[in-house]
Amino acid sequence: MRPTSAPAAAPRARPRPAVEVADIFRAHGPAYRHTHALARAPRRAMQAIETCRTAALGGHRETCDTCGADRIAYNSCRNRHCPKCQTLAKERWLAARRAELLPVQYFHVVFTLPHALNALAQGNPRVLYTLLFHAVAATLTTFGRDPRHLGGDVGGTAILHTWGQNLSQHLHLHCVVAGGALAQDGARWIAAPPGFLFPVRALARVFRGKYLQALHHAFITGKLVFAGSRAALADPEAFASWLRDLRRHDWVVYAKRPVAGPTQVLEYLGRYTHRVAISNERLVSHTDGLVRFRWRDYADGDRVKILTLAAEEFIRRFLLHVVPDGFVRIRHFGFLANRTRRAKLARCRALLTQPPAPAASAIESVAALMRRLTGIDIERCPRCPQGRLHVTEILAPASPPPRWVLVVDTS
């Protein structure tokens, strides 16, 4: 008899990290919430992360059609601050951007707010973050329209990050800008010189002026709240003096190496769009009320170091980076602005002799996405690789799952 080959082994999912942010929140979150008055957004983020992919959110039972094995799959929280819920959101966002990319070089420019603004931002995150987006877009638009540079409308995407590697507050925007501009009359495409967009020192000065002017306007219109260490700034003279001090110092704008072509820029964007303050993979341990994690010290030759924080301090730093409810932290500007994007992009493509943008494709399923990204077929039975898993029961939200249950994300 001809021997039969053994069935191929099912590919293994990536093992769960030894420590997760959720573990720290579950252990210390109740006490932290009891002793700290949290706003709605950080409170909801903590709850979501604690319950993500547990029975508390419900899920479903899957059964193999060949061997009858069962598997429980719990739902994801889908909170944008959850370290476990960003891959699907990122990939779908990037898929939507593919049709918007042009066959030009792209520039990555980072605009950073001085740390002197950190305390004010903690009490006024929505106002200060919004001003950051507006000042950066206005700065890049001003330089783009200047005939000494391009003389047209630039277009790009801005992504808010509020953290440094050690979870400290570091407010900055990552901007990916197309290397060229659409003439204001729409008659031609104006290409940027190879490898150069705008002078960063001049960008920094204009950015500083626009931001401080907008911050002063927010003050005189009563949009700022002053408390704690910044309570004294409620006095107009004190606030004016503080602004003058901010104006005397250089602000930081940094231009990274240009990204060539649409394929590379998609990969590049993916590094920044849906990141959270810290990933589970950076966590080293959580014992005796202490959290240890890896961080890269850019001031010391990019050396990777281990930082140890008390759990309470770790939670405080993490929550610094929860943005207000409804705040949009990825925005488009210039010819990519939402209101005019379709028409202006079509004009840019025509001027660059590119075919019309392809029609939007159907939303990729979770199973298809996992096969494409990892080669893992999550619908394949892990016990007998020949079978397929089918949903046989919907599980209502309940108590946290037992430790022995295999938990996967299929939401």
Long-range contacts (C-beta under 8 A, 24 or more apart in sequence): 7-384, 7-385, 7-386, 8-385, 9-385, 10-377, 10-380, 10-381, 10-382, 10-385, 11-374, 11-375, 11-376, 11-377, 12-376, 13-374, 13-376, 13-378, 13-408, 14-374, 17-280, 17-281, 17-283, 18-283, 18-285, 19-280, 19-283, 19-284, 19-285, 19-286, 19-291, 20-83, 20-84, 20-280, 20-283, 21-49, 21-82, 21-83, 21-278, 21-280, 21-283, 21-318, 22-49, 22-50, 22-52, 22-84, 23-286, 24-286, 24-291, 24-311, 24-314, 24-315, 25-49, 25-50, 25-315, 26-50, 27-286, 27-311, 28-289, 28-311, 28-312, 28-315, 29-315, 31-312, 32-312, 32-315, 32-316, 36-316, 38-319, 39-324, 40-325, 41-322, 41-323, 41-324, 41-325, 42-319, 42-322, 44-79, 44-325, 45-79, 45-81, 45-82, 45-319, 45-322, 46-315, 46-319, 48-77, 48-78, 48-79, 48-81, 48-82, 49-77, 49-79, 49-81, 49-82, 49-83, 51-77, 51-400, 52-76, 52-77, 52-79, 52-82, 52-84, 52-85, 53-77, 53-84, 53-407, 53-408, 53-409, 54-400, 54-401, 54-407, 55-395, 55-397, 55-398, 55-399, 55-400, 55-401, 56-397, 56-398, 56-399, 56-400, 57-397, 58-394, 58-395, 58-396, 58-397, 58-398, 59-395, 59-411, 60-391, 60-393, 60-394, 60-395, 60-410, 61-391, 61-392, 61-393, 61-395, 62-389, 62-390, 62-391, 62-392, 62-410, 63-389, 63-390, 63-392, 64-381, 64-383, 64-384, 64-387, 64-388, 64-389, 65-387, 65-388, 65-389, 65-390, 66-381, 66-384, 66-386, 66-387, 66-388, 67-381, 67-383, 67-384, 67-387, 69-381, 69-382, 69-383, 69-384, 69-387, 70-392, 71-382, 71-389, 71-406, 71-408, 72-395, 72-401, 72-405, 72-406, 72-407, 73-407, 73-408, 73-409, 73-410, 74-395, 74-401, 74-407, 74-409, 75-411, 76-409, 76-411, 78-411, 80-274, 80-276, 80-329, 81-276, 81-277, 81-321, 81-322, 82-276, 83-276, 83-278, 83-279, 83-280, 84-280, 84-409, 85-409, 86-274, 86-275, 86-276, 87-274, 87-373, 88-366, 88-369, 89-274, 90-270, 90-273, 90-274, 91-270, 91-364, 91-369, 91-373, 92-363, 92-364, 93-273, 93-274, 93-330, 94-266, 94-269, 94-270, 94-273, 95-361, 95-364, 96-360, 97-157, 97-266, 97-269, 98-262, 98-266, 98-358, 99-357, 99-358, 99-360, 100-336, 100-341, 100-345, 100-357, 101-262, 101-265, 101-266, 102-178, 102-180, 102-262, 102-345, 102-348, 102-349, 102-352, 102-354, 103-261, 103-262, 103-352, 103-354, 104-178, 104-179, 104-180, 104-191, 104-192, 104-352, 105-179, 105-192, 105-194, 105-195, 105-258, 105-259, 105-260, 105-261, 106-176, 106-177, 106-178, 106-179, 106-258, 106-259, 106-260, 106-265, 106-268, 107-176, 107-177, 107-178, 107-179, 107-192, 107-197, 107-255, 107-256, 107-258, 107-259, 108-174, 108-175, 108-176, 108-177, 108-255, 108-256, 108-257, 108-258, 108-259, 108-268, 109-140, 109-175, 109-177, 109-197, 109-198, 109-200, 109-203, 109-253, 109-254, 109-255, 109-256, 110-172, 110-173, 110-174, 110-175, 110-252, 110-253, 110-254, 110-255, 110-256, 111-135, 111-136, 111-139, 111-172, 111-173, 111-175, 111-203, 111-207, 111-252, 111-253, 112-170, 112-171, 112-172, 112-251, 112-252, 112-253, 112-254, 113-171, 113-172, 113-211, 113-251, 114-246, 114-249, 114-251, 115-169, 115-170, 116-245, 116-246, 117-171, 117-246, 118-169, 118-171, 119-228, 119-229, 119-230, 120-224, 120-226, 120-230, 120-233, 121-169, 121-171, 122-169, 122-320, 123-225, 123-226, 123-227, 123-228, 123-230, 124-223, 124-224, 124-225, 125-323, 125-324, 125-327, 126-324, 126-327, 127-218, 127-223, 127-224, 128-171, 128-215, 129-160, 129-162, 129-171, 129-323, 129-327, 129-329, 131-211, 131-214, 131-215, 131-218, 132-160, 132-171, 132-173, 132-211, 133-158, 133-160, 133-173, 133-331, 134-210, 134-214, 135-207, 135-210, 135-211, 135-214, 136-173, 136-175, 136-207, 136-333, 137-331, 137-333, 137-334, 138-210, 139-203, 139-206, 139-207, 139-210, 140-175, 140-177, 140-198, 140-203, 140-333, 140-334, 141-333, 141-334, 142-206, 143-198, 143-202, 143-203, 143-206, 144-181, 144-334, 145-181, 145-184, 149-198, 150-180, 150-181, 150-190, 150-192, 151-181, 151-183, 151-190, 152-180, 152-181, 152-182, 152-183, 152-184, 152-190, 153-181, 153-182, 153-183, 153-184, 153-334, 153-335, 153-344, 154-178, 154-180, 154-181, 154-334, 154-335, 155-181, 155-182, 155-332, 155-333, 155-334, 155-335, 155-336, 155-337, 155-344, 155-348, 156-332, 156-333, 156-334, 156-336, 157-269, 157-330, 157-331, 157-332, 157-333, 157-336, 158-330, 158-331, 158-332, 158-333, 159-272, 159-273, 159-329, 159-330, 160-323, 160-329, 160-330, 161-272, 161-275, 162-277, 162-320, 162-321, 162-323, 163-277, 163-278, 163-320, 163-321, 165-295, 165-296, 165-297, 165-298, 166-295, 166-307, 167-277, 167-278, 167-295, 167-309, 167-314, 167-317, 167-318, 167-320, 167-321, 168-317, 169-320, 169-321, 174-272, 176-259, 176-265, 176-268, 176-269, 178-336, 179-258, 182-335, 182-344, 182-347, 182-348, 182-351, 186-344, 186-347, 188-351, 189-348, 189-351, 189-352, 195-258, 197-255, 197-258, 198-255, 200-253, 200-254, 200-255, 201-253, 203-253, 204-250, 204-251, 204-252, 204-253, 205-251, 207-251, 207-253, 208-246, 208-247, 208-250, 208-251, 209-247, 211-251, 212-243, 212-246, 212-247, 215-243, 216-240, 216-243, 273-330, 276-321, 277-317, 277-318, 277-320, 277-321, 278-318, 286-311, 366-409, 366-410, 366-411, 367-410, 378-408, 378-410, 382-406
